[in-house]
């Protein structure tokens, strides 16, 4: 497991969150979603939406957290487009003045967005879920940083936040054809709750199932 931690997202993280989301969708979902839909995604627009979500969340129980990996270069720095914004270069937070050799390099590698279960968490024609139910909107780790413990840290941080906010149950949707996500959640104690739905993505129906977990026990780390 790599050395890293999770912290709340800041406005300066919005562009990295959008970059990670776009890179992950285009890699992990390239066989699930239409190629044209993935190609047309606008990273700038996505960053603007994440900035708004960080700066003005819908409620105090909506949270966005990012995963950081410390030390060493990325697995393949040639894959990262150089960019500088608010002290973040190529997804790297050095924590030192320009020109100095960083003692620790910190890379933004994933994020999780959560909040109370709303209409987006429901199956078709389903009644609203209890107010004590939380939902994962997004939980993504950039593929090249996968299998290094970051997903587990993000999920554990989400669970801790849900408990602090008074939730007793959490739900998350996963694609039928995304066994990696389903296996990851299952290894942490999540189980299907019987709800299913089909998303209409550019006239292609993409099936999903919903998983849930009770928050009365400590989460297990995959």
N, C-alpha and C positions, 0 to 999 in steps of 0.2 A: 504494500500500500504506500502511495506517495505521501510526502509531507505536505499538508495543506490545511485549510480552514474555510469556514463559511462566515460571511458577514452580510449585513443588510446592504442592498443596492443603493448607490448614490446616483445623482443625476449624471455625473461624468461616465457612469457605467452603461448608459443607454445604448451607445453605439456598439459596444462590445456584446451586449445582450443580443442586439439585432443581428450582428455578424454571426454569433454562435448559433442562433436560431436558424438563420438562413443556411449556414454551412451544414448543420445537422439535418435539416429537412432534405436538402439536396443530396445528401449522402445516404442517410438511413431510410428515407421514404421515396427514393428514386424509382422503386418498383411498385410502390403503393399508390402514388399520386401521379396525375397526368404530367408529362414532361413540360408541356406548355405552361401549366399553372406554376410549377416550380421556377421556370425560367422567367416568368413575368413578375415574381415577387420583388418588391422595391425595398432595398435595405434602408434607404434614407427615410422612407415613410414608416417602416417598422421601427426605426430608432426613435422617430418622433412619438409614436404610440407608447413605446416603453418609457420615454422621458416623461410623458404625461402621467403614466401609471406610477412612476416613482415619486414625482413631485406632488401629485394630487390623487392619492389612492381613494377609491370609492368609500372606504370605511377604515377605521383603525384596525380592523381584523383582516385587511388585505395586506399581504406582505410579498416582497420580492427579495430574494437572497441570492448571492452569487458564491460560487466555489472558486477558491484560489489555490493554485499549486505553487509551492515555494522551491526555489533554487533550481539551477541548471537551465539550459536552453530548452525551447519546445522540442518535441519529437522531430519536427522537420520545419525549421524556421523558414525555409524557402516557400512554404505553403501560406505564410502569413503576409498579408499586404502591409508594408510599413505605413504607419499612421501615428500622428501625435495629437493627443487631445487631453487636456486637463491632467498632464502628468502621466498619461498612459500611452506607451508606444508599442505598437504591434501586439496589443493585449498584454503588455508587460508593465508592472508597477515596480520600479526599482527602489523607490524610497530614498534616493540619494540625489545630490546635485548633478546637473549636466556635466559630463566630462569625467566624473569620478567612477572608479570601478565599483559596481554594486556588490555588496557583501551577500545579499540575498535577492534573487530575482523572483518576482511573483507574477504568475500568469492567470488571467481570468479564463476559466475552462468550462464553466457551466452555470446554470441558474435554475431556480425554482420559483414559480409564482403561485400563490395560494390565496384563498379567501373563503367566505361563507358560500355554501352550495346555493347557486342561483339557478335561473332557467337553463343556463348552458350545461348544468350538471344533470339535467333530467332526461329520461327517455321520452319518446313521443307519448303524449297524453298522460304523462305521469303527474301526480299531485306533487306540490312542493315538498322538499325534504325538510326534516326538522331543523330548527334554527341552531341546533347543536351539532350540525353536520358541516364539516369543512370539505373543500374540494381543491384538488390540484388542477390548475389551469395549464401549466407547462412545467416539465421537469426534464431538462436536456443537458447532456454533457457532450461537448464537441467530440466526435468519434476518435480523433487521434489522441485524446486524453482519457479514453475509456478504460475500464477495468483497473483503475488506480485508486478506488475508494471514494471518488468525488460524489457519485450518485448516492452512496450510502450516507455521506456527511450531509448532503442537501436534504435527504429524506429525514434523517434524524433531527436536523434543525427545524424542519417543517413540523414534525411531531411535537417537539418541545414548544414551538410557538402556538400550535393548536391547543395544547393543554393549558398554556398560560391564558389563552383567549376564551377558555371555557367550552371548547368543543369536546365531544365524546366519541365521535365517529368521523371518518374521512372517506372520501370517494375519489376515484380517478378513472377516466376513460382510457382504453388502450385499443389499438387497431387489432382486429382479428389476425392479420398477417404481420404482426409485430411481436414475435415470440420473445425477443430479448427483453422488451419492456414488461411483458406479462411475467416472465420468469424472475426478473429483478424484483418486482413488487411481491410476487408469491414468496420469494425467499425472505422477505421482511414481514411475512404474516398476512398479506393481503389475499383476499379470495373473491371470486366473481359473486355478485349479489343477484344475478339473474336478469339484470337490465341489459338490453341491447338496443342498437340503433344503426341506421345507415345514413352516412353523410353524402349529400349530392355534391360532388366536386367536379364541376365542368361536365355534367351529364354522366359521370361515373359514380356509381354507388360504392362507397367504402364502408365496410362493416366495422362496428366497434362493439366492445363489451365493457361493462363497468365493474370495477373491483372496489372493495371496501375493506376497512379495518377498524376494529375497536381500539380506542386510545387508553384503555384501562390497564394495559401492560406495556412494559418497555419494548420499543422496537428492536427487532433483531437486525444485525448488520450482515448484509450478504457477504 
